[in-house]
Protein backbone atom coordinates (compact mmCIF):
# COMPACT_ATOMS: atom_id res chain seq x y z
CA UNK A 1 0.00 0.00 0.00
CA UNK A 2 2.80 2.42 0.88
CA UNK A 3 4.54 1.94 -2.49
CA UNK A 4 1.21 2.39 -4.27
CA UNK A 5 0.52 5.68 -2.46
CA UNK A 6 4.03 6.96 -3.25
CA UNK A 7 3.61 6.13 -6.94
CA UNK A 8 0.24 7.83 -7.07
CA UNK A 9 1.50 10.95 -5.30
CA UNK A 10 4.46 11.21 -7.66
CA UNK A 11 2.11 10.74 -10.61
CA UNK A 12 -0.08 13.59 -9.34
CA UNK A 13 2.70 16.15 -9.79
CA UNK A 14 2.94 16.11 -13.64
CA UNK A 15 -0.85 15.77 -13.89
CA UNK A 16 -1.40 18.92 -11.82
CA UNK A 17 1.25 20.74 -13.87
CA UNK A 18 -0.46 19.77 -17.14
CA UNK A 19 -3.83 20.95 -15.82
CA UNK A 20 -2.29 24.27 -14.80
CA UNK A 21 -0.59 24.79 -18.18
CA UNK A 22 -3.77 24.03 -20.13
CA UNK A 23 -5.88 26.27 -17.87
CA UNK A 24 -3.37 29.11 -18.09
CA UNK A 25 -3.22 28.75 -21.86
CA UNK A 26 -7.01 29.07 -22.07
CA UNK A 27 -6.97 32.13 -19.80
CA UNK A 28 -4.36 33.73 -22.06
CA UNK A 29 -6.98 33.80 -24.86
CA UNK A 30 -9.18 36.31 -22.99
CA UNK A 31 -8.91 39.99 -23.89
CA UNK A 32 -6.20 42.12 -22.32
CA UNK A 33 -7.27 42.82 -18.70
CA UNK A 34 -5.79 46.31 -19.05
CA UNK A 35 -8.10 47.27 -21.92
CA UNK A 36 -10.42 49.18 -19.59
CA UNK A 37 -7.47 51.11 -18.14
CA UNK A 38 -6.16 51.98 -21.59
CA UNK A 39 -9.53 53.56 -22.46
CA UNK A 40 -9.54 55.64 -19.26
CA UNK A 41 -8.18 59.12 -20.13
CA UNK A 42 -7.26 59.84 -16.47
CA UNK A 43 -4.69 57.05 -16.38
CA UNK A 44 -1.32 57.66 -17.98
CA UNK A 45 -0.14 55.22 -20.63
CA UNK A 46 3.27 55.06 -18.94
CA UNK A 47 1.62 53.79 -15.74
CA UNK A 48 -0.29 51.17 -17.68
CA UNK A 49 2.88 50.01 -19.43
CA UNK A 50 4.63 49.77 -16.08
CA UNK A 51 1.83 47.56 -14.74
CA UNK A 52 1.88 45.39 -17.86
CA UNK A 53 5.62 44.83 -17.48
CA UNK A 54 5.43 44.26 -13.71
CA UNK A 55 2.74 41.61 -14.10
CA UNK A 56 4.43 39.95 -17.07
CA UNK A 57 1.81 40.73 -19.71
CA UNK A 58 4.54 41.81 -22.12
CA UNK A 59 5.77 38.17 -22.27
CA UNK A 60 4.41 35.23 -24.30
CA UNK A 61 1.81 33.22 -22.37
CA UNK A 62 4.09 30.24 -21.72
CA UNK A 63 6.82 32.44 -20.20
CA UNK A 64 4.17 34.27 -18.21
CA UNK A 65 2.96 30.90 -16.90
CA UNK A 66 6.37 29.89 -15.58
CA UNK A 67 6.77 33.33 -14.01
CA UNK A 68 3.37 32.96 -12.34
CA UNK A 69 3.96 29.34 -11.28
CA UNK A 70 7.36 30.12 -9.77
CA UNK A 71 5.69 32.90 -7.80
CA UNK A 72 2.99 30.50 -6.57
CA UNK A 73 5.67 28.09 -5.32
CA UNK A 74 7.31 30.96 -3.44
CA UNK A 75 3.96 32.00 -1.94
CA UNK A 76 3.50 35.04 -4.21
CA UNK A 77 0.11 34.45 -5.83
CA UNK A 78 0.12 37.74 -7.68
CA UNK A 79 -2.17 40.79 -7.53
CA UNK A 80 -5.93 40.67 -7.83
CA UNK A 81 -7.11 42.55 -10.89
CA UNK A 82 -10.68 42.30 -9.60
CA UNK A 83 -9.88 44.02 -6.31
CA UNK A 84 -7.11 46.58 -6.95
CA UNK A 85 -4.77 46.96 -4.01
CA UNK A 86 -5.34 43.37 -2.84
CA UNK A 87 -3.41 40.24 -3.69
CA UNK A 88 -4.96 37.01 -4.89
CA UNK A 89 -3.95 35.45 -1.56
CA UNK A 90 -5.93 38.10 0.36
CA UNK A 91 -9.01 37.67 -1.82
CA UNK A 92 -8.93 33.87 -1.61
CA UNK A 93 -8.31 33.90 2.15
CA UNK A 94 -11.47 35.99 2.64
CA UNK A 95 -13.71 33.86 0.40
CA UNK A 96 -12.44 30.36 1.25
CA UNK A 97 -13.62 30.15 4.91
CA UNK A 98 -17.09 31.33 3.87
CA UNK A 99 -17.42 28.62 1.24
CA UNK A 100 -15.98 25.89 3.48
CA UNK A 101 -18.58 26.68 6.15
CA UNK A 102 -21.47 26.77 3.68
CA UNK A 103 -20.51 23.75 1.56
CA UNK A 104 -19.23 21.74 4.52
CA UNK A 105 -22.56 22.02 6.33
CA UNK A 106 -24.46 21.30 3.13
CA UNK A 107 -22.31 18.24 2.43
CA UNK A 108 -22.83 16.78 5.91
CA UNK A 109 -26.57 17.47 5.87
CA UNK A 110 -27.12 15.93 2.43
CA UNK A 111 -25.06 12.81 3.24
CA UNK A 112 -26.73 12.37 6.64
CA UNK A 113 -30.18 12.45 5.01
CA UNK A 114 -29.54 10.81 1.63
CA UNK A 115 -27.76 7.62 2.69
CA UNK A 116 -30.36 6.46 5.25
CA UNK A 117 -33.33 7.19 2.96
CA UNK A 118 -31.51 5.48 0.08
CA UNK A 119 -31.04 2.35 2.20
CA UNK A 120 -34.66 2.41 3.38
CA UNK A 121 -35.85 2.90 -0.20
CA UNK A 122 -33.89 -0.16 -1.35
CA UNK A 123 -34.97 -2.38 1.53
CA UNK A 124 -38.62 -1.39 1.02
CA UNK A 125 -38.56 -1.53 -2.78
CA UNK A 126 -41.86 -0.67 -4.51
CA UNK A 127 -43.44 0.42 -1.22
CA UNK A 128 -45.05 3.79 -0.55
CA UNK A 129 -41.83 4.87 1.18
CA UNK A 130 -39.81 3.94 -1.91
CA UNK A 131 -42.11 5.93 -4.19
CA UNK A 132 -42.02 8.98 -1.90
CA UNK A 133 -38.20 8.88 -1.73
CA UNK A 134 -38.02 8.47 -5.52
CA UNK A 135 -40.28 11.47 -6.13
CA UNK A 136 -38.32 13.63 -3.68
CA UNK A 137 -35.01 12.51 -5.22
CA UNK A 138 -36.03 13.33 -8.79
CA UNK A 139 -37.56 16.61 -7.64
CA UNK A 140 -34.30 17.60 -5.96
CA UNK A 141 -32.18 16.62 -8.97
CA UNK A 142 -34.39 18.38 -11.51
CA UNK A 143 -35.28 21.58 -9.66
CA UNK A 144 -33.06 24.53 -10.69
CA UNK A 145 -31.20 25.90 -7.67
CA UNK A 146 -31.71 29.52 -8.73
CA UNK A 147 -35.50 29.02 -8.94
CA UNK A 148 -35.68 27.14 -5.63
CA UNK A 149 -33.46 29.76 -3.99
CA UNK A 150 -35.67 32.63 -5.17
CA UNK A 151 -38.76 30.70 -4.01
CA UNK A 152 -37.23 30.26 -0.55
CA UNK A 153 -36.38 33.97 -0.41
CA UNK A 154 -39.94 34.95 -1.36
CA UNK A 155 -41.40 32.66 1.29
CA UNK A 156 -39.10 33.20 4.26
CA UNK A 157 -37.92 36.78 3.63
CA UNK A 158 -41.00 38.43 2.11
CA UNK A 159 -44.17 36.49 3.01
CA UNK A 160 -43.32 35.17 6.49
CA UNK A 161 -42.52 37.79 9.11
CA UNK A 162 -41.48 37.82 12.75
CA UNK A 163 -43.77 39.47 15.33
CA UNK A 164 -41.48 42.50 15.14
CA UNK A 165 -42.18 42.81 11.42
CA UNK A 166 -38.69 41.72 10.40
CA UNK A 167 -38.25 38.93 7.81
CA UNK A 168 -38.25 35.43 9.27
CA UNK A 169 -34.86 34.79 7.64
CA UNK A 170 -32.44 37.27 6.03
CA UNK A 171 -32.63 37.29 2.25
CA UNK A 172 -28.89 37.29 1.67
CA UNK A 173 -25.45 37.89 3.04
CA UNK A 174 -23.36 35.96 5.51
CA UNK A 175 -23.35 38.00 8.71
CA UNK A 176 -25.16 41.04 10.04
CA UNK A 177 -23.04 44.19 9.56
CA UNK A 178 -21.49 45.24 12.85
CA UNK A 179 -21.31 41.74 14.33
CA UNK A 180 -17.94 40.81 12.82
CA UNK A 181 -16.22 41.42 16.17
CA UNK A 182 -19.04 40.08 18.35
CA UNK A 183 -18.52 37.15 20.77
CA UNK A 184 -18.30 33.68 19.24
CA UNK A 185 -21.78 32.46 20.21
CA UNK A 186 -23.40 35.69 19.03
CA UNK A 187 -21.72 35.37 15.64
CA UNK A 188 -22.59 31.65 15.46
CA UNK A 189 -26.29 32.30 16.00
CA UNK A 190 -26.29 35.19 13.55
CA UNK A 191 -24.52 33.23 10.81
CA UNK A 192 -26.81 30.24 11.32
CA UNK A 193 -29.87 32.21 10.22
CA UNK A 194 -28.04 33.35 7.09
CA UNK A 195 -27.05 29.76 6.23
CA UNK A 196 -30.47 28.12 6.60
CA UNK A 197 -31.83 28.89 3.13
CA UNK A 198 -28.65 28.31 1.06
CA UNK A 199 -27.93 25.05 2.92
CA UNK A 200 -31.49 23.81 2.32
CA UNK A 201 -31.31 24.74 -1.37
CA UNK A 202 -27.94 23.05 -1.92
CA UNK A 203 -28.70 19.99 0.23
CA UNK A 204 -32.03 19.39 -1.50
CA UNK A 205 -30.39 19.45 -4.93
CA UNK A 206 -27.60 17.09 -3.79
CA UNK A 207 -29.40 14.51 -1.67
CA UNK A 208 -31.47 13.24 -4.62
CA UNK A 209 -28.38 11.98 -6.44
CA UNK A 210 -26.84 10.49 -3.32
CA UNK A 211 -30.10 8.74 -2.39
CA UNK A 212 -30.55 7.25 -5.88
CA UNK A 213 -26.96 5.99 -5.98
CA UNK A 214 -27.34 4.48 -2.50
CA UNK A 215 -30.62 2.80 -3.44
CA UNK A 216 -29.22 1.37 -6.68
CA UNK A 217 -26.06 0.09 -5.01
CA UNK A 218 -27.95 -1.48 -2.09
CA UNK A 219 -30.44 -3.18 -4.41
CA UNK A 220 -27.59 -4.74 -6.36
CA UNK A 221 -25.93 -6.06 -3.19
CA UNK A 222 -29.00 -7.47 -1.43
CA UNK A 223 -29.68 -9.65 -4.48
CA UNK A 224 -26.31 -11.38 -4.15
CA UNK A 225 -26.07 -15.04 -3.16
CA UNK A 226 -24.24 -14.39 0.10
CA UNK A 227 -27.10 -12.18 1.31
CA UNK A 228 -29.62 -14.92 0.55
CA UNK A 229 -27.37 -17.37 2.39
CA UNK A 230 -27.19 -15.12 5.43
CA UNK A 231 -30.98 -14.86 5.51
CA UNK A 232 -31.35 -18.63 5.08
CA UNK A 233 -29.12 -19.15 8.12
CA UNK A 234 -31.48 -17.04 10.20
CA UNK A 235 -29.30 -13.96 10.55
CA UNK A 236 -31.46 -11.04 11.75
CA UNK A 237 -32.52 -8.77 8.91
CA UNK A 238 -30.94 -5.75 10.58
CA UNK A 239 -27.56 -7.51 10.66
CA UNK A 240 -27.97 -8.65 7.06
CA UNK A 241 -28.55 -5.09 5.87
CA UNK A 242 -26.23 -3.04 8.06
CA UNK A 243 -23.43 -5.56 8.67
CA UNK A 244 -23.19 -7.63 5.49
CA UNK A 245 -24.83 -5.59 2.69
CA UNK A 246 -24.07 -1.98 3.59
CA UNK A 247 -20.28 -2.28 3.56
CA UNK A 248 -20.19 -3.63 0.00
CA UNK A 249 -22.92 -1.23 -1.13
CA UNK A 250 -20.78 1.70 0.02
CA UNK A 251 -17.97 0.98 -2.47
CA UNK A 252 -19.45 2.99 -5.41
CA UNK A 253 -20.74 5.61 -2.97
CA UNK A 254 -17.17 6.19 -1.76
CA UNK A 255 -16.22 7.48 -5.22
CA UNK A 256 -19.24 9.76 -5.36
CA UNK A 257 -18.56 11.21 -1.92
CA UNK A 258 -14.80 11.55 -2.47
CA UNK A 259 -15.29 13.43 -5.74
CA UNK A 260 -17.88 15.67 -4.10
CA UNK A 261 -15.49 16.87 -1.39
CA UNK A 262 -13.59 19.28 -3.73
CA UNK A 263 -16.90 21.08 -4.18
CA UNK A 264 -16.58 22.19 -0.56
CA UNK A 265 -13.74 24.46 -1.73
CA UNK A 266 -15.05 25.17 -5.23
CA UNK A 267 -18.32 26.50 -3.90
CA UNK A 268 -21.69 26.85 -5.61
CA UNK A 269 -21.54 29.90 -7.84
CA UNK A 270 -25.27 30.20 -8.59
CA UNK A 271 -26.42 29.80 -5.00
CA UNK A 272 -23.72 32.10 -3.65
CA UNK A 273 -24.70 34.73 -6.19
CA UNK A 274 -28.42 34.50 -5.41
CA UNK A 275 -27.91 34.77 -1.65
CA UNK A 276 -25.09 37.33 -1.98
CA UNK A 277 -22.59 35.08 -0.20
CA UNK A 278 -18.97 36.18 -0.71
CA UNK A 279 -17.63 32.67 -1.31
CA UNK A 280 -15.28 30.94 -3.73
CA UNK A 281 -17.92 30.08 -6.31
CA UNK A 282 -19.03 33.64 -6.94
CA UNK A 283 -15.43 34.87 -6.63
CA UNK A 284 -14.12 32.54 -9.35
CA UNK A 285 -16.98 33.48 -11.70
CA UNK A 286 -16.28 37.20 -11.17
CA UNK A 287 -12.54 36.65 -11.61
CA UNK A 288 -13.09 34.79 -14.89
CA UNK A 289 -15.50 37.36 -16.31
CA UNK A 290 -13.25 40.28 -15.27
CA UNK A 291 -10.05 38.61 -16.57
CA UNK A 292 -8.56 38.41 -13.06
CA UNK A 293 -6.43 35.43 -14.02
CA UNK A 294 -4.25 35.29 -10.84
CA UNK A 295 -7.33 34.81 -8.62
CA UNK A 296 -9.10 32.51 -11.08
CA UNK A 297 -5.99 30.35 -11.55
CA UNK A 298 -5.54 29.89 -7.80
CA UNK A 299 -9.19 28.85 -7.49
CA UNK A 300 -8.83 26.36 -10.35
CA UNK A 301 -5.56 25.07 -8.93
CA UNK A 302 -7.14 24.38 -5.53
CA UNK A 303 -10.07 22.56 -7.16
CA UNK A 304 -7.79 20.52 -9.45
CA UNK A 305 -5.46 19.48 -6.63
CA UNK A 306 -8.40 18.42 -4.47
CA UNK A 307 -10.05 16.41 -7.26
CA UNK A 308 -6.82 14.55 -8.00
CA UNK A 309 -6.01 14.05 -4.29
CA UNK A 310 -9.46 12.73 -3.41
CA UNK A 311 -9.31 10.25 -6.28
CA UNK A 312 -6.38 8.78 -4.37
CA UNK A 313 -8.32 8.98 -1.11
CA UNK A 314 -11.21 7.09 -2.74
CA UNK A 315 -8.86 4.30 -3.87
CA UNK A 316 -7.41 4.00 -0.37
CA UNK A 317 -10.86 3.89 1.22
CA UNK A 318 -11.82 1.14 -1.25
CA UNK A 319 -9.24 -1.15 0.32
CA UNK A 320 -10.59 -0.38 3.79
CA UNK A 321 -14.24 -0.92 2.81
CA UNK A 322 -13.57 -4.06 0.76
CA UNK A 323 -10.67 -6.26 1.97
CA UNK A 324 -10.72 -8.07 -1.39
CA UNK A 325 -9.18 -4.99 -3.02
CA UNK A 326 -5.39 -5.09 -2.79
CA UNK A 327 -2.82 -2.64 -4.15
CA UNK A 328 0.69 -3.81 -4.85
C-alpha positions as CSV (number, residue, x, y, z in Angstrom):
1,X,0.0,0.0,0.0
2,X,2.8,2.4,0.9
3,X,4.5,1.9,-2.5
4,X,1.2,2.4,-4.3
5,X,0.5,5.7,-2.5
6,X,4.0,7.0,-3.2
7,X,3.6,6.1,-6.9
8,X,0.2,7.8,-7.1
9,X,1.5,11.0,-5.3
10,X,4.5,11.2,-7.7
11,X,2.1,10.7,-10.6
12,X,-0.1,13.6,-9.3
13,X,2.7,16.2,-9.8
14,X,2.9,16.1,-13.6
15,X,-0.8,15.8,-13.9
16,X,-1.4,18.9,-11.8
17,X,1.3,20.7,-13.9
18,X,-0.5,19.8,-17.1
19,X,-3.8,21.0,-15.8
20,X,-2.3,24.3,-14.8
21,X,-0.6,24.8,-18.2
22,X,-3.8,24.0,-20.1
23,X,-5.9,26.3,-17.9
24,X,-3.4,29.1,-18.1
25,X,-3.2,28.8,-21.9
26,X,-7.0,29.1,-22.1
27,X,-7.0,32.1,-19.8
28,X,-4.4,33.7,-22.1
29,X,-7.0,33.8,-24.9
30,X,-9.2,36.3,-23.0
31,X,-8.9,40.0,-23.9
32,X,-6.2,42.1,-22.3
33,X,-7.3,42.8,-18.7
34,X,-5.8,46.3,-19.1
35,X,-8.1,47.3,-21.9
36,X,-10.4,49.2,-19.6
37,X,-7.5,51.1,-18.1
38,X,-6.2,52.0,-21.6
39,X,-9.5,53.6,-22.5
40,X,-9.5,55.6,-19.3
41,X,-8.2,59.1,-20.1
42,X,-7.3,59.8,-16.5
43,X,-4.7,57.0,-16.4
44,X,-1.3,57.7,-18.0
45,X,-0.1,55.2,-20.6
46,X,3.3,55.1,-18.9
47,X,1.6,53.8,-15.7
48,X,-0.3,51.2,-17.7
49,X,2.9,50.0,-19.4
50,X,4.6,49.8,-16.1
51,X,1.8,47.6,-14.7
52,X,1.9,45.4,-17.9
53,X,5.6,44.8,-17.5
54,X,5.4,44.3,-13.7
55,X,2.7,41.6,-14.1
56,X,4.4,39.9,-17.1
57,X,1.8,40.7,-19.7
58,X,4.5,41.8,-22.1
59,X,5.8,38.2,-22.3
60,X,4.4,35.2,-24.3
61,X,1.8,33.2,-22.4
62,X,4.1,30.2,-21.7
63,X,6.8,32.4,-20.2
64,X,4.2,34.3,-18.2
65,X,3.0,30.9,-16.9
66,X,6.4,29.9,-15.6
67,X,6.8,33.3,-14.0
68,X,3.4,33.0,-12.3
69,X,4.0,29.3,-11.3
70,X,7.4,30.1,-9.8
71,X,5.7,32.9,-7.8
72,X,3.0,30.5,-6.6
73,X,5.7,28.1,-5.3
74,X,7.3,31.0,-3.4
75,X,4.0,32.0,-1.9
76,X,3.5,35.0,-4.2
77,X,0.1,34.5,-5.8
78,X,0.1,37.7,-7.7
79,X,-2.2,40.8,-7.5
80,X,-5.9,40.7,-7.8
81,X,-7.1,42.6,-10.9
82,X,-10.7,42.3,-9.6
83,X,-9.9,44.0,-6.3
84,X,-7.1,46.6,-7.0
85,X,-4.8,47.0,-4.0
86,X,-5.3,43.4,-2.8
87,X,-3.4,40.2,-3.7
88,X,-5.0,37.0,-4.9
89,X,-4.0,35.4,-1.6
90,X,-5.9,38.1,0.4
91,X,-9.0,37.7,-1.8
92,X,-8.9,33.9,-1.6
93,X,-8.3,33.9,2.2
94,X,-11.5,36.0,2.6
95,X,-13.7,33.9,0.4
96,X,-12.4,30.4,1.3
97,X,-13.6,30.2,4.9
98,X,-17.1,31.3,3.9
99,X,-17.4,28.6,1.2
100,X,-16.0,25.9,3.5
101,X,-18.6,26.7,6.2
102,X,-21.5,26.8,3.7
103,X,-20.5,23.8,1.6
104,X,-19.2,21.7,4.5
105,X,-22.6,22.0,6.3
106,X,-24.5,21.3,3.1
107,X,-22.3,18.2,2.4
108,X,-22.8,16.8,5.9
109,X,-26.6,17.5,5.9
110,X,-27.1,15.9,2.4
111,X,-25.1,12.8,3.2
112,X,-26.7,12.4,6.6
113,X,-30.2,12.4,5.0
114,X,-29.5,10.8,1.6
115,X,-27.8,7.6,2.7
116,X,-30.4,6.5,5.2
117,X,-33.3,7.2,3.0
118,X,-31.5,5.5,0.1
119,X,-31.0,2.4,2.2
120,X,-34.7,2.4,3.4
121,X,-35.9,2.9,-0.2
122,X,-33.9,-0.2,-1.4
123,X,-35.0,-2.4,1.5
124,X,-38.6,-1.4,1.0
125,X,-38.6,-1.5,-2.8
126,X,-41.9,-0.7,-4.5
127,X,-43.4,0.4,-1.2
128,X,-45.1,3.8,-0.5
129,X,-41.8,4.9,1.2
130,X,-39.8,3.9,-1.9
131,X,-42.1,5.9,-4.2
132,X,-42.0,9.0,-1.9
133,X,-38.2,8.9,-1.7
134,X,-38.0,8.5,-5.5
135,X,-40.3,11.5,-6.1
136,X,-38.3,13.6,-3.7
137,X,-35.0,12.5,-5.2
138,X,-36.0,13.3,-8.8
139,X,-37.6,16.6,-7.6
140,X,-34.3,17.6,-6.0
141,X,-32.2,16.6,-9.0
142,X,-34.4,18.4,-11.5
143,X,-35.3,21.6,-9.7
144,X,-33.1,24.5,-10.7
145,X,-31.2,25.9,-7.7
146,X,-31.7,29.5,-8.7
147,X,-35.5,29.0,-8.9
148,X,-35.7,27.1,-5.6
149,X,-33.5,29.8,-4.0
150,X,-35.7,32.6,-5.2
151,X,-38.8,30.7,-4.0
152,X,-37.2,30.3,-0.5
153,X,-36.4,34.0,-0.4
154,X,-39.9,34.9,-1.4
155,X,-41.4,32.7,1.3
156,X,-39.1,33.2,4.3
157,X,-37.9,36.8,3.6
158,X,-41.0,38.4,2.1
159,X,-44.2,36.5,3.0
160,X,-43.3,35.2,6.5
161,X,-42.5,37.8,9.1
162,X,-41.5,37.8,12.8
163,X,-43.8,39.5,15.3
164,X,-41.5,42.5,15.1
165,X,-42.2,42.8,11.4
166,X,-38.7,41.7,10.4
167,X,-38.3,38.9,7.8
168,X,-38.3,35.4,9.3
169,X,-34.9,34.8,7.6
170,X,-32.4,37.3,6.0
171,X,-32.6,37.3,2.2
172,X,-28.9,37.3,1.7
173,X,-25.4,37.9,3.0
174,X,-23.4,36.0,5.5
175,X,-23.3,38.0,8.7
176,X,-25.2,41.0,10.0
177,X,-23.0,44.2,9.6
178,X,-21.5,45.2,12.8
179,X,-21.3,41.7,14.3
180,X,-17.9,40.8,12.8
181,X,-16.2,41.4,16.2
182,X,-19.0,40.1,18.3
183,X,-18.5,37.2,20.8
184,X,-18.3,33.7,19.2
185,X,-21.8,32.5,20.2
186,X,-23.4,35.7,19.0
187,X,-21.7,35.4,15.6
188,X,-22.6,31.7,15.5
189,X,-26.3,32.3,16.0
190,X,-26.3,35.2,13.5
191,X,-24.5,33.2,10.8
192,X,-26.8,30.2,11.3
193,X,-29.9,32.2,10.2
194,X,-28.0,33.3,7.1
195,X,-27.0,29.8,6.2
196,X,-30.5,28.1,6.6
197,X,-31.8,28.9,3.1
198,X,-28.6,28.3,1.1
199,X,-27.9,25.1,2.9
200,X,-31.5,23.8,2.3
201,X,-31.3,24.7,-1.4
202,X,-27.9,23.0,-1.9
203,X,-28.7,20.0,0.2
204,X,-32.0,19.4,-1.5
205,X,-30.4,19.5,-4.9
206,X,-27.6,17.1,-3.8
207,X,-29.4,14.5,-1.7
208,X,-31.5,13.2,-4.6
209,X,-28.4,12.0,-6.4
210,X,-26.8,10.5,-3.3
211,X,-30.1,8.7,-2.4
212,X,-30.5,7.3,-5.9
213,X,-27.0,6.0,-6.0
214,X,-27.3,4.5,-2.5
215,X,-30.6,2.8,-3.4
216,X,-29.2,1.4,-6.7
217,X,-26.1,0.1,-5.0
218,X,-28.0,-1.5,-2.1
219,X,-30.4,-3.2,-4.4
220,X,-27.6,-4.7,-6.4
221,X,-25.9,-6.1,-3.2
222,X,-29.0,-7.5,-1.4
223,X,-29.7,-9.7,-4.5
224,X,-26.3,-11.4,-4.1
225,X,-26.1,-15.0,-3.2
226,X,-24.2,-14.4,0.1
227,X,-27.1,-12.2,1.3
228,X,-29.6,-14.9,0.5
229,X,-27.4,-17.4,2.4
230,X,-27.2,-15.1,5.4
231,X,-31.0,-14.9,5.5
232,X,-31.4,-18.6,5.1
233,X,-29.1,-19.1,8.1
234,X,-31.5,-17.0,10.2
235,X,-29.3,-14.0,10.6
236,X,-31.5,-11.0,11.8
237,X,-32.5,-8.8,8.9
238,X,-30.9,-5.7,10.6
239,X,-27.6,-7.5,10.7
240,X,-28.0,-8.7,7.1
241,X,-28.6,-5.1,5.9
242,X,-26.2,-3.0,8.1
243,X,-23.4,-5.6,8.7
244,X,-23.2,-7.6,5.5
245,X,-24.8,-5.6,2.7
246,X,-24.1,-2.0,3.6
247,X,-20.3,-2.3,3.6
248,X,-20.2,-3.6,0.0
249,X,-22.9,-1.2,-1.1
250,X,-20.8,1.7,0.0
251,X,-18.0,1.0,-2.5
252,X,-19.4,3.0,-5.4
253,X,-20.7,5.6,-3.0
254,X,-17.2,6.2,-1.8
255,X,-16.2,7.5,-5.2
256,X,-19.2,9.8,-5.4
257,X,-18.6,11.2,-1.9
258,X,-14.8,11.6,-2.5
259,X,-15.3,13.4,-5.7
260,X,-17.9,15.7,-4.1
261,X,-15.5,16.9,-1.4
262,X,-13.6,19.3,-3.7
263,X,-16.9,21.1,-4.2
264,X,-16.6,22.2,-0.6
265,X,-13.7,24.5,-1.7
266,X,-15.0,25.2,-5.2
267,X,-18.3,26.5,-3.9
268,X,-21.7,26.9,-5.6
269,X,-21.5,29.9,-7.8
270,X,-25.3,30.2,-8.6
271,X,-26.4,29.8,-5.0
272,X,-23.7,32.1,-3.6
273,X,-24.7,34.7,-6.2
274,X,-28.4,34.5,-5.4
275,X,-27.9,34.8,-1.7
276,X,-25.1,37.3,-2.0
277,X,-22.6,35.1,-0.2
278,X,-19.0,36.2,-0.7
279,X,-17.6,32.7,-1.3
280,X,-15.3,30.9,-3.7
281,X,-17.9,30.1,-6.3
282,X,-19.0,33.6,-6.9
283,X,-15.4,34.9,-6.6
284,X,-14.1,32.5,-9.3
285,X,-17.0,33.5,-11.7
286,X,-16.3,37.2,-11.2
287,X,-12.5,36.6,-11.6
288,X,-13.1,34.8,-14.9
289,X,-15.5,37.4,-16.3
290,X,-13.3,40.3,-15.3
291,X,-10.0,38.6,-16.6
292,X,-8.6,38.4,-13.1
293,X,-6.4,35.4,-14.0
294,X,-4.3,35.3,-10.8
295,X,-7.3,34.8,-8.6
296,X,-9.1,32.5,-11.1
297,X,-6.0,30.4,-11.6
298,X,-5.5,29.9,-7.8
299,X,-9.2,28.9,-7.5
300,X,-8.8,26.4,-10.4
301,X,-5.6,25.1,-8.9
302,X,-7.1,24.4,-5.5
303,X,-10.1,22.6,-7.2
304,X,-7.8,20.5,-9.4
305,X,-5.5,19.5,-6.6
306,X,-8.4,18.4,-4.5
307,X,-10.1,16.4,-7.3
308,X,-6.8,14.5,-8.0
309,X,-6.0,14.1,-4.3
310,X,-9.5,12.7,-3.4
311,X,-9.3,10.3,-6.3
312,X,-6.4,8.8,-4.4
313,X,-8.3,9.0,-1.1
314,X,-11.2,7.1,-2.7
315,X,-8.9,4.3,-3.9
316,X,-7.4,4.0,-0.4
317,X,-10.9,3.9,1.2
318,X,-11.8,1.1,-1.3
319,X,-9.2,-1.2,0.3
320,X,-10.6,-0.4,3.8
321,X,-14.2,-0.9,2.8
322,X,-13.6,-4.1,0.8
323,X,-10.7,-6.3,2.0
324,X,-10.7,-8.1,-1.4
325,X,-9.2,-5.0,-3.0
326,X,-5.4,-5.1,-2.8
327,X,-2.8,-2.6,-4.1
328,X,0.7,-3.8,-4.9
